[in-house]
Amino acid sequence: MDFCDSTVERTNNLMNLCNLLNTEKDNSSDDDEPDLSQPAFTPGAIGTKKNNGKQLESPYVKSHSNSNDIWADEEVGLQQFSVYEDESDPRPSPNYNISYKQKVTSQDMFLGMSGKNPSSACCEEMTIKIILPATEMKDVELDVKENFLACRSPKHRLMLSLPHPVHPKQGSAKWNGKTETLEVTLVMNREYDFVNFQ
C-alpha cells in the first residue's frame, strides 16, 4: 500500500504544480471559441494597405553615392585595427604582416593535456613583419605601447593600432638586412588569457 499511496501523492503533487504554473489557460468552454484578439484574415487583408493620401517616411535613408558599394559610409564605423594616416607626413606606410605564435610543448603534442587548440585565441605572441625597402637598421625608430605600434624611418612611417593589447616591455625586435624586414615579436596581454592558458 505504501508504494501506491506515494505514487498517487506524487501524481497529485505534479498535477497541482501544473495547475499552479499553467495560469493562462483554464479548462472552460471558452477554449472552443475562436480567438478574437487578432483581426480576421480576409481577402481584403491581401495586398498593400491604403495610406489615405499620407506620405509615409522611411526611417532608412539611402545615399546614392555609388551603387556598387556594399555598405554606405555611415554604416561602416572606424575600425579599432587600423593604420593611422597623417596628411602632413608624405612618407608612405610600409607593407606589413601580422601573425601569431603559440608556445607548444611536449605536453601539448603527445599528451594533449593543456587544452590548447590551433586557434589564435590560444596564441601567446603576435609577430609583426614590417618590410622597409632601402632602409638600414640604424635609421629605424620603433615605439610600442599597449595598443599601438609606431615604426619610423626616413622613407617610411607606420602607425598601427594593434588588434590585441600587448606587454610593451616584454617584446623583441630583429632586423634582417637581406630582406630589409623588421620582425617585431610582442607578448599579448588579453583580458581572458588566464582561461586559455591554464
Residue frames as a rotation matrix with the C-alpha (Angstrom) as fourth column:
MET 1
0.563 0.826 0.000 0.00
0.826 -0.563 0.000 0.00
0.000 0.000 -1.000 0.00
ASP 2
0.264 -0.529 -0.807 2.86
0.326 -0.738 0.591 2.36
-0.908 -0.419 -0.023 0.70
PHE 3
-0.731 -0.597 0.330 4.02
0.467 -0.085 0.880 2.28
-0.498 0.798 0.341 -2.92
CYS 4
-0.217 0.753 0.621 0.56
0.903 -0.087 0.421 3.08
0.372 0.652 -0.661 -4.30
ASP 5
0.669 0.487 -0.562 -0.03
0.695 -0.678 0.240 5.88
-0.265 -0.551 -0.792 -1.81
SER 6
-0.056 -0.772 -0.633 3.31
0.236 -0.627 0.743 7.55
-0.970 -0.108 0.217 -2.58
THR 7
-0.774 -0.184 0.605 2.70
0.612 0.025 0.790 7.24
-0.161 0.983 0.094 -6.34
VAL 8
0.203 0.930 0.307 -0.75
0.916 -0.291 0.277 8.77
0.347 0.225 -0.910 -6.04
GLU 9
0.598 -0.030 -0.801 0.63
0.516 -0.751 0.413 11.51
-0.614 -0.660 -0.433 -3.83
ARG 10
-0.506 -0.848 -0.160 3.41
0.326 -0.360 0.875 12.29
-0.799 0.390 0.458 -6.34
THR 11
-0.553 0.382 0.741 0.89
0.803 0.008 0.595 12.37
0.221 0.924 -0.312 -9.17
ASN 12
0.569 0.801 -0.185 -1.33
0.818 -0.529 0.227 14.75
0.084 -0.281 -0.956 -7.22
ASN 13
0.254 -0.573 -0.779 1.65
0.355 -0.694 0.627 16.98
-0.900 -0.436 0.027 -6.43
LEU 14
-0.755 -0.555 0.348 2.63
0.483 -0.111 0.869 17.01
-0.443 0.824 0.352 -10.10
MET 15
-0.137 0.805 0.577 -0.92
0.901 -0.141 0.410 17.92
0.411 0.576 -0.706 -11.17
ASN 16
0.688 0.364 -0.628 -1.07
0.648 -0.698 0.305 20.70
-0.328 -0.617 -0.716 -8.57
LEU 17
-0.223 -0.863 -0.453 2.26
0.314 -0.503 0.805 22.04
-0.923 0.038 0.383 -9.84
CYS 18
-0.722 0.029 0.691 0.97
0.691 -0.011 0.723 22.00
0.029 1.000 -0.012 -13.43
ASN 19
0.342 0.928 0.147 -2.17
0.884 -0.371 0.284 23.87
0.318 0.033 -0.947 -12.39
LEU 20
0.497 -0.226 -0.838 -0.11
0.499 -0.715 0.489 26.40
-0.710 -0.661 -0.243 -10.49
LEU 21
-0.531 -0.823 -0.203 2.23
0.240 -0.376 0.895 27.09
-0.813 0.427 0.397 -13.41
ASN 22
-0.792 0.302 0.531 -0.44
0.567 0.042 0.822 26.99
0.226 0.952 -0.205 -16.11
THR 23
-0.433 0.626 -0.648 -2.49
0.413 -0.501 -0.760 30.00
-0.801 -0.597 -0.042 -15.02
GLU 24
-0.846 0.026 -0.533 -3.00
-0.413 -0.664 0.623 31.22
-0.338 0.747 0.572 -18.58
LYS 25
-0.474 0.673 -0.567 -5.48
-0.511 0.314 0.800 28.60
0.717 0.669 0.196 -19.78
ASP 26
-0.579 0.415 0.702 -8.28
-0.605 0.359 -0.711 27.35
-0.547 -0.836 0.043 -17.62
ASN 27
-0.928 0.333 0.169 -10.37
0.372 0.789 0.489 24.39
0.029 0.516 -0.856 -18.60
SER 28
-0.324 0.867 -0.378 -13.54
-0.091 -0.426 -0.900 26.05
-0.942 -0.257 0.217 -19.75
SER 29
0.316 0.554 0.771 -15.84
0.731 0.376 -0.570 26.15
-0.605 0.743 -0.285 -22.71
ASP 30
0.719 -0.087 -0.689 -14.14
-0.310 -0.928 -0.206 29.37
-0.622 0.362 -0.694 -23.94
ASP 31
-0.345 -0.924 0.168 -11.36
-0.266 0.267 0.926 27.25
-0.900 0.275 -0.338 -25.44
ASP 32
-0.226 0.323 0.919 -13.70
0.767 0.641 -0.037 26.08
-0.601 0.696 -0.393 -28.19
GLU 33
0.816 0.552 -0.171 -14.48
0.363 -0.720 -0.592 29.62
-0.450 0.420 -0.788 -29.38
PRO 34
0.398 -0.691 0.603 -12.25
0.761 -0.118 -0.638 31.40
0.511 0.713 0.479 -31.93
ASP 35
-0.179 -0.583 -0.793 -9.62
0.852 -0.494 0.171 33.85
-0.492 -0.645 0.585 -30.68
LEU 36
0.646 0.544 0.535 -10.89
0.736 -0.629 -0.249 37.37
0.201 0.555 -0.807 -31.41
SER 37
0.497 -0.515 -0.698 -7.83
0.316 -0.642 0.698 39.23
-0.808 -0.568 -0.157 -30.11
GLN 38
-0.698 -0.712 -0.079 -6.32
0.132 -0.237 0.963 39.27
-0.704 0.661 0.259 -33.63
PRO 39
-0.022 0.713 -0.701 -8.17
-0.791 -0.441 -0.424 40.62
-0.611 0.545 0.574 -36.66
ALA 40
0.498 0.310 0.810 -9.53
0.151 0.889 -0.433 38.05
-0.854 0.338 0.396 -39.05
PHE 41
-0.678 -0.718 -0.157 -7.57
-0.133 -0.090 0.987 37.29
-0.723 0.690 -0.034 -42.19
THR 42
0.431 0.881 0.193 -9.86
0.228 0.100 -0.968 38.10
-0.873 0.461 -0.158 -45.10
PRO 43
0.252 -0.320 0.913 -9.34
0.967 0.117 -0.226 38.69
-0.034 0.940 0.339 -48.84
GLY 44
0.884 0.115 0.453 -9.24
0.177 -0.979 -0.098 42.42
0.432 0.167 -0.886 -48.07
ALA 45
0.768 -0.641 0.014 -6.09
-0.188 -0.204 0.961 41.90
-0.613 -0.740 -0.277 -45.99
ILE 46
0.226 -0.686 0.691 -4.14
0.823 0.515 0.242 40.74
-0.522 0.514 0.681 -49.07
GLY 47
0.325 -0.184 0.928 -2.11
0.750 -0.547 -0.371 43.35
0.576 0.817 -0.040 -50.92
THR 48
-0.740 -0.662 0.121 -0.83
0.495 -0.657 -0.569 46.77
0.456 -0.361 0.814 -49.98
LYS 49
-0.062 0.683 -0.727 -2.60
0.920 -0.243 -0.307 48.89
-0.387 -0.688 -0.614 -47.44
LYS 50
0.293 0.228 0.929 -4.06
0.604 -0.797 0.005 52.25
0.741 0.560 -0.371 -48.44
ASN 51
-0.535 -0.582 -0.613 -2.39
0.843 -0.328 -0.425 55.14
0.047 -0.744 0.666 -46.66
ASN 52
0.449 0.855 -0.261 -5.26
0.850 -0.498 -0.170 57.62
-0.275 -0.146 -0.950 -47.21
GLY 53
0.754 -0.144 0.641 -3.02
0.348 -0.740 -0.575 60.04
0.557 0.657 -0.508 -49.13
LYS 54
0.864 -0.491 0.110 -0.46
-0.367 -0.466 0.805 60.39
-0.345 -0.736 -0.583 -46.35
GLN 55
0.463 -0.806 -0.368 3.20
-0.422 0.165 -0.891 60.23
0.779 0.568 -0.264 -47.29
LEU 56
0.983 -0.165 -0.083 4.95
0.162 0.560 0.813 57.62
-0.087 -0.812 0.577 -45.15
GLU 57
0.479 -0.877 0.040 8.51
-0.837 -0.470 -0.281 58.42
0.265 0.101 -0.959 -44.18
SER 58
0.711 -0.337 -0.617 11.09
0.247 0.941 -0.230 55.67
0.658 0.011 0.753 -44.20
PRO 59
0.903 -0.429 0.003 13.50
-0.137 -0.284 0.949 55.51
-0.406 -0.858 -0.315 -41.27
TYR 60
0.106 -0.881 0.460 16.18
0.617 0.422 0.665 54.36
-0.780 0.213 0.588 -43.71
VAL 61
0.757 0.037 -0.652 17.67
-0.388 -0.778 -0.495 56.98
-0.525 0.628 -0.575 -45.99
LYS 62
0.515 -0.570 0.641 19.61
0.728 0.685 0.023 55.57
-0.452 0.455 0.767 -48.91
SER 63
0.239 -0.523 -0.818 22.52
-0.426 -0.814 0.395 57.52
-0.873 0.254 -0.417 -50.27
HIS 64
0.918 0.159 0.363 23.14
0.252 0.473 -0.844 57.14
-0.306 0.867 0.394 -53.97
SER 65
0.402 -0.838 -0.369 26.88
-0.619 -0.546 0.565 57.80
-0.675 0.001 -0.738 -53.90
ASN 66
-0.543 -0.554 -0.631 27.96
-0.834 0.441 0.331 54.58
0.095 0.706 -0.702 -55.64
SER 67
0.492 0.870 -0.035 25.59
-0.864 0.492 0.106 51.76
0.109 -0.022 0.994 -56.46
ASN 68
0.341 -0.432 -0.835 28.43
-0.138 0.856 -0.499 49.18
0.930 0.285 0.232 -56.40
ASP 69
-0.588 -0.548 0.595 29.24
-0.640 -0.133 -0.756 49.82
0.494 -0.826 -0.272 -52.73
ILE 70
-0.423 0.402 -0.812 28.20
0.478 0.860 0.177 47.08
0.770 -0.313 -0.556 -50.33
TRP 71
0.110 0.408 -0.906 27.82
0.978 -0.207 0.025 49.42
-0.177 -0.889 -0.422 -47.35
ALA 72
0.713 0.142 0.687 27.27
0.285 -0.953 -0.099 53.12
0.641 0.267 -0.720 -47.07
ASP 73
-0.306 -0.909 0.285 29.94
0.097 -0.327 -0.940 55.25
0.947 -0.260 0.188 -45.45
GLU 74
-0.063 0.356 0.932 27.69
-0.872 -0.475 0.122 55.89
0.486 -0.805 0.340 -42.46
GLU 75
0.865 0.486 -0.128 27.25
-0.387 0.807 0.446 52.15
0.320 -0.336 0.886 -41.83
VAL 76
0.449 -0.796 -0.405 30.96
0.650 0.602 -0.463 51.47
0.613 -0.055 0.788 -41.55
GLY 77
0.992 -0.117 0.039 32.49
-0.107 -0.668 0.736 52.92
-0.060 -0.735 -0.676 -38.39
LEU 78
0.228 -0.974 -0.009 36.14
-0.878 -0.201 -0.434 53.37
0.421 0.107 -0.901 -37.63
GLN 79
0.700 -0.051 -0.712 37.78
0.149 0.986 0.076 50.04
0.698 -0.159 0.698 -37.07
GLN 80
0.904 -0.403 0.144 39.83
-0.225 -0.160 0.961 49.51
-0.364 -0.901 -0.235 -33.97
PHE 81
0.133 -0.862 0.490 42.50
0.524 0.480 0.703 47.79
-0.841 0.164 0.516 -36.04
SER 82
0.913 0.216 0.347 43.68
0.409 -0.466 -0.785 50.44
-0.008 0.858 -0.513 -38.46
VAL 83
-0.242 -0.963 0.121 46.65
0.970 -0.240 0.026 52.33
0.005 0.124 0.992 -39.79
TYR 84
0.503 0.394 -0.770 46.64
0.491 -0.863 -0.120 55.99
-0.711 -0.317 -0.627 -38.85
GLU 85
0.083 -0.408 0.909 47.29
0.941 -0.268 -0.207 58.34
0.328 0.873 0.362 -41.74
ASP 86
0.108 -0.118 -0.987 48.74
0.499 -0.853 0.156 61.78
-0.860 -0.509 -0.033 -41.22
GLU 87
0.839 0.327 0.436 48.03
0.535 -0.341 -0.774 64.24
-0.104 0.882 -0.460 -44.01
SER 88
0.845 -0.518 -0.135 51.06
-0.512 -0.856 0.079 66.39
-0.157 0.003 -0.988 -43.16
ASP 89
-0.069 -0.889 0.452 53.55
-0.483 0.426 0.765 63.47
-0.873 -0.166 -0.459 -43.38
PRO 90
0.388 0.262 -0.883 54.19
-0.920 0.048 -0.390 62.44
-0.060 0.964 0.260 -47.00
ARG 91
-0.698 -0.715 0.039 56.07
-0.711 0.699 0.074 59.23
-0.080 0.024 -0.997 -46.11
PRO 92
0.064 0.753 -0.655 54.22
-0.669 0.519 0.531 56.10
0.740 0.405 0.537 -47.28
SER 93
0.405 0.145 0.903 53.21
-0.812 0.512 0.282 53.25
-0.421 -0.847 0.325 -44.97
PRO 94
-0.636 -0.682 -0.361 55.32
-0.770 0.587 0.249 50.14
0.042 0.436 -0.899 -45.50
ASN 95
0.227 0.638 -0.735 53.86
-0.465 0.735 0.494 46.70
0.856 0.230 0.464 -46.13
TYR 96
-0.602 -0.369 0.708 53.43
-0.798 0.255 -0.545 44.63
0.021 -0.894 -0.448 -43.00
ASN 97
-0.039 0.540 -0.841 52.10
-0.224 0.815 0.534 41.24
0.974 0.209 0.089 -41.96
ILE 98
-0.199 0.058 0.978 50.66
-0.979 -0.055 -0.196 40.18
0.042 -0.997 0.068 -38.60
SER 99
0.069 0.209 -0.975 50.86
-0.177 0.965 0.194 36.54
0.982 0.159 0.103 -37.50
TYR 100
0.563 0.238 0.791 50.50
-0.809 -0.038 0.587 34.73
0.170 -0.970 0.172 -34.19
LYS 101
-0.376 -0.746 -0.550 52.82
-0.425 0.666 -0.613 32.34
0.823 0.003 -0.568 -32.33
GLN 102
0.771 0.589 0.240 51.95
-0.527 0.379 0.761 29.62
0.358 -0.714 0.603 -29.88
LYS 103
-0.343 -0.870 0.354 54.35
-0.933 0.273 -0.232 28.01
0.105 -0.410 -0.906 -27.42
VAL 104
0.690 0.551 -0.469 53.98
-0.551 0.820 0.153 24.29
0.469 0.152 0.870 -28.00
THR 105
-0.233 -0.735 0.636 55.50
-0.955 0.295 -0.010 21.79
-0.180 -0.610 -0.771 -25.56
SER 106
-0.873 -0.122 -0.471 55.63
-0.241 0.949 0.202 18.00
0.423 0.290 -0.859 -25.45
GLN 107
-0.743 0.669 0.027 52.63
0.188 0.248 -0.950 18.10
-0.642 -0.701 -0.310 -23.13
ASP 108
-0.010 0.744 -0.668 50.64
-0.670 -0.501 -0.548 19.73
-0.742 0.442 0.504 -25.93
MET 109
-0.280 -0.190 -0.941 51.91
-0.941 0.247 0.230 17.43
0.189 0.950 -0.248 -28.68
PHE 110
-0.721 -0.172 -0.672 51.80
-0.214 0.977 -0.020 13.99
0.659 0.130 -0.741 -27.11
LEU 111
-0.868 0.372 -0.329 49.56
0.475 0.426 -0.770 14.17
-0.147 -0.825 -0.546 -24.08
GLY 112
-0.467 0.706 0.532 47.06
0.294 -0.444 0.847 16.83
0.834 0.552 0.000 -25.17
MET 113
-0.101 0.411 -0.906 46.51
0.979 0.202 -0.018 17.85
0.176 -0.889 -0.423 -21.56
SER 114
-0.856 -0.339 -0.391 46.90
0.440 -0.874 -0.205 21.63
-0.272 -0.347 0.897 -21.80
GLY 115
0.117 0.988 -0.099 43.59
0.677 -0.153 -0.720 22.29
-0.726 0.017 -0.687 -23.53
LYS 116
-0.355 -0.300 -0.885 45.21
-0.370 -0.825 0.428 24.41
-0.858 0.480 0.182 -26.24
ASN 117
0.495 0.460 0.737 43.88
0.568 0.470 -0.675 24.37
-0.657 0.753 -0.029 -29.76
PRO 118
-0.333 -0.743 0.580 45.32
0.926 -0.141 0.351 25.72
-0.179 0.654 0.735 -33.03
SER 119
0.585 0.632 0.508 43.21
0.724 -0.690 0.024 28.90
0.365 0.353 -0.861 -32.94
SER 120
-0.235 -0.682 0.692 44.69
0.251 -0.731 -0.635 32.36
0.939 0.024 0.343 -32.38
ALA 121
0.649 0.522 0.553 42.84
-0.415 -0.366 0.833 32.52
0.637 -0.770 -0.021 -29.03
CYS 122
0.944 -0.323 -0.068 45.49
0.263 0.613 0.745 30.16
-0.199 -0.721 0.663 -27.61
CYS 123
0.301 -0.869 0.393 48.48
0.662 -0.106 -0.742 32.09
0.686 0.484 0.544 -29.02
GLU 124
0.434 -0.232 -0.871 50.78
0.810 -0.323 0.490 33.91
-0.395 -0.917 0.047 -26.62
GLU 125
-0.370 -0.718 -0.590 52.69
0.278 -0.692 0.666 36.12
-0.886 0.082 0.456 -29.05
MET 126
0.845 0.528 0.080 51.97
0.285 -0.320 -0.904 38.37
-0.451 0.787 -0.421 -32.00
THR 127
-0.275 -0.952 0.133 54.60
0.609 -0.065 0.791 38.81
-0.744 0.299 0.598 -34.72
ILE 128
0.834 0.454 -0.314 54.56
0.086 -0.668 -0.739 41.85
-0.545 0.589 -0.596 -36.98
LYS 129
-0.157 -0.860 0.486 56.87
0.818 0.162 0.552 41.75
-0.553 0.484 0.678 -40.02
ILE 130
0.722 0.313 -0.617 57.43
0.029 -0.904 -0.426 45.22
-0.692 0.289 -0.662 -41.45
ILE 131
0.243 -0.606 0.757 59.10
0.955 0.285 -0.078 45.43
-0.169 0.742 0.649 -44.87
LEU 132
0.708 -0.115 -0.697 61.25
0.016 -0.984 0.179 48.57
-0.706 -0.138 -0.694 -45.08
PRO 133
0.577 -0.508 0.640 62.97
0.816 0.337 -0.469 48.69
0.023 0.793 0.609 -48.51
ALA 134
0.102 -0.694 0.712 66.10
0.455 -0.604 -0.654 50.81
0.884 0.391 0.255 -48.90
THR 135
0.702 0.147 0.696 66.40
-0.519 -0.564 0.643 51.24
0.487 -0.813 -0.319 -45.13
GLU 136
-0.342 -0.840 -0.420 69.22
-0.043 0.461 -0.886 50.48
0.939 -0.285 -0.194 -42.72
MET 137
0.119 0.394 -0.911 68.80
0.815 0.485 0.316 49.27
0.567 -0.780 -0.264 -39.15
LYS 138
-0.670 -0.473 -0.572 70.33
0.730 -0.564 -0.387 52.43
-0.139 -0.677 0.723 -37.64
ASP 139
-0.919 0.331 0.212 67.61
-0.207 -0.866 0.455 54.55
0.335 0.374 0.865 -39.30
VAL 140
-0.161 0.915 -0.369 64.66
0.264 0.400 0.878 52.61
0.951 0.044 -0.306 -37.85
GLU 141
-0.855 0.034 0.517 62.85
-0.481 -0.423 -0.768 54.02
0.193 -0.905 0.378 -34.82
LEU 142
-0.335 0.723 -0.604 60.35
0.264 0.687 0.677 51.72
0.905 0.067 -0.421 -33.07
ASP 143
-0.803 0.200 0.561 57.89
-0.586 -0.438 -0.682 52.65
0.109 -0.876 0.470 -30.33
VAL 144
-0.474 0.639 -0.605 55.48
0.277 0.761 0.586 50.11
0.836 0.110 -0.538 -28.78
LYS 145
-0.604 0.435 0.668 52.59
-0.790 -0.442 -0.426 50.97
0.110 -0.785 0.610 -26.50
GLU 146
-0.594 0.399 0.699 49.91
-0.220 0.755 -0.618 48.66
-0.774 -0.521 -0.360 -25.08
ASN 147
0.320 0.817 0.481 47.57
0.402 0.342 -0.849 49.08
-0.858 0.465 -0.219 -28.08
PHE 148
0.961 0.026 -0.276 49.78
-0.195 -0.646 -0.738 50.86
-0.197 0.762 -0.616 -30.60
LEU 149
0.212 -0.926 0.312 52.96
0.732 0.362 0.578 50.36
-0.648 0.105 0.754 -32.63
ALA 150
0.914 -0.031 -0.405 54.89
-0.247 -0.834 -0.493 53.18
-0.323 0.551 -0.770 -34.33
CYS 151
0.198 -0.863 0.466 57.72
0.730 0.447 0.517 52.43
-0.654 0.238 0.718 -36.75
ARG 152
0.916 0.069 -0.396 59.53
-0.139 -0.870 -0.473 55.32
-0.377 0.488 -0.787 -38.42
SER 153
-0.012 -0.930 0.366 62.38
0.805 0.208 0.556 55.56
-0.593 0.302 0.746 -40.90
PRO 154
-0.617 -0.263 -0.742 63.49
-0.076 -0.918 0.389 58.35
-0.784 0.296 0.546 -43.24
LYS 155
-0.913 0.219 -0.345 61.45
-0.362 -0.040 0.931 56.84
0.190 0.975 0.115 -46.11
HIS 156
-0.319 0.816 -0.483 58.56
0.267 0.566 0.780 55.09
0.910 0.120 -0.398 -44.31
ARG 157
-0.793 0.177 0.583 56.16
-0.597 -0.420 -0.684 55.67
0.124 -0.890 0.438 -41.45
LEU 158
-0.345 0.692 -0.635 53.81
0.202 0.715 0.670 53.08
0.917 0.102 -0.386 -39.88
MET 159
-0.742 0.282 0.608 51.33
-0.670 -0.347 -0.656 54.00
0.026 -0.894 0.447 -37.15
LEU 160
-0.459 0.485 -0.745 49.48
-0.138 0.789 0.599 50.78
0.878 0.377 -0.295 -36.38
SER 161
-0.007 0.556 0.831 46.69
-0.999 -0.045 0.022 50.15
0.050 -0.830 0.556 -33.90
LEU 162
-0.885 -0.451 -0.112 47.25
-0.442 0.892 -0.097 46.63
0.143 -0.036 -0.989 -32.58
PRO 163
-0.155 0.883 -0.442 44.44
-0.345 0.371 0.862 44.04
0.926 0.286 0.247 -32.76
HIS 164
0.622 0.290 -0.727 45.15
0.538 0.517 0.666 42.87
0.569 -0.805 0.166 -29.17
PRO 165
0.817 -0.380 0.433 46.72
-0.558 -0.707 0.434 44.58
0.141 -0.597 -0.790 -26.14
VAL 166
0.468 -0.756 -0.458 50.38
0.361 0.636 -0.681 43.68
0.807 0.153 0.571 -25.56
HIS 167
0.717 -0.441 -0.540 53.03
0.508 -0.199 0.838 43.97
-0.477 -0.875 0.082 -22.84
PRO 168
0.957 -0.290 0.017 55.14
-0.187 -0.660 -0.728 46.84
0.222 0.693 -0.685 -24.26
LYS 169
0.324 -0.893 0.313 58.30
-0.934 -0.248 0.257 45.96
-0.152 -0.375 -0.914 -22.28
GLN 170
0.128 -0.243 0.962 58.32
-0.291 0.918 0.271 42.20
-0.948 -0.315 0.047 -22.99
GLY 171
0.959 0.277 0.065 58.70
-0.013 0.271 -0.963 42.29
-0.285 0.922 0.263 -26.78
SER 172
-0.079 -0.992 0.099 61.68
0.246 0.076 0.966 41.87
-0.966 0.101 0.238 -29.04
ALA 173
0.851 0.270 -0.451 62.69
-0.332 -0.390 -0.859 43.14
-0.408 0.880 -0.242 -32.47
LYS 174
0.001 -0.839 0.544 65.06
0.425 0.492 0.760 41.63
-0.905 0.231 0.357 -35.06
TRP 175
0.432 0.044 -0.901 66.38
-0.671 -0.652 -0.354 43.25
-0.603 0.757 -0.252 -38.21
ASN 176
0.297 -0.321 0.899 67.02
0.584 0.806 0.095 41.11
-0.756 0.497 0.427 -41.30
GLY 177
-0.122 -0.468 -0.875 69.34
-0.330 -0.813 0.480 43.07
-0.936 0.347 -0.055 -43.58
LYS 178
-0.904 -0.248 0.349 68.98
0.198 0.482 0.854 40.69
-0.379 0.841 -0.386 -46.55
THR 179
-0.340 0.866 0.368 65.21
0.909 0.202 0.365 41.04
0.242 0.458 -0.855 -46.80
GLU 180
-0.876 -0.055 0.480 65.12
-0.025 -0.987 -0.158 44.55
0.482 -0.151 0.863 -45.25
THR 181
0.180 0.962 -0.207 62.49
0.085 0.194 0.977 43.36
0.980 -0.194 -0.047 -42.81
LEU 182
-0.698 -0.250 0.671 61.93
-0.617 -0.266 -0.741 44.30
0.363 -0.931 0.031 -39.18
GLU 183
-0.107 0.635 -0.765 60.35
0.217 0.766 0.605 41.44
0.970 -0.101 -0.220 -37.22
VAL 184
-0.572 0.033 0.820 58.68
-0.712 -0.517 -0.476 42.60
0.408 -0.856 0.319 -34.01
THR 185
-0.312 0.445 -0.839 57.51
0.394 0.865 0.312 39.91
0.865 -0.233 -0.445 -31.56
LEU 186
-0.520 0.249 0.817 55.11
-0.684 -0.695 -0.224 41.11
0.512 -0.675 0.531 -28.85
VAL 187
-0.898 0.257 -0.358 53.68
0.412 0.779 -0.473 39.18
0.157 -0.572 -0.805 -25.88
MET 188
-0.304 0.877 0.371 49.90
0.021 -0.384 0.923 39.59
0.952 0.289 0.098 -25.86
ASN 189
-0.993 0.057 -0.099 48.06
0.092 -0.116 -0.989 40.79
-0.068 -0.992 0.110 -22.76
ARG 190
-0.456 0.890 0.010 44.41
-0.163 -0.095 0.982 39.89
0.875 0.446 0.189 -23.43
GLU 191
-0.152 0.491 0.858 41.72
-0.932 -0.359 0.040 40.02
0.328 -0.794 0.512 -20.78
TYR 192
0.705 0.561 0.433 40.82
-0.674 0.720 0.164 36.32
-0.220 -0.407 0.886 -20.74
ASP 193
0.111 -0.750 -0.652 44.23
-0.668 0.429 -0.608 34.76
0.736 0.503 -0.454 -21.42
PHE 194
-0.592 -0.330 0.736 44.20
-0.795 0.390 -0.465 33.15
-0.134 -0.860 -0.493 -17.98
VAL 195
0.412 0.800 0.437 41.33
-0.604 0.599 -0.526 30.96
-0.682 -0.047 0.730 -19.22
ASN 196
0.864 -0.052 -0.501 43.13
-0.443 0.396 -0.805 29.83
0.240 0.917 0.319 -22.39
PHE 197
0.038 -0.966 -0.255 46.50
-0.428 0.215 -0.878 29.14
0.903 0.143 -0.405 -20.72
GLN 198
0.603 0.232 0.764 45.59
-0.798 0.189 0.572 27.00
-0.012 -0.954 0.300 -17.72
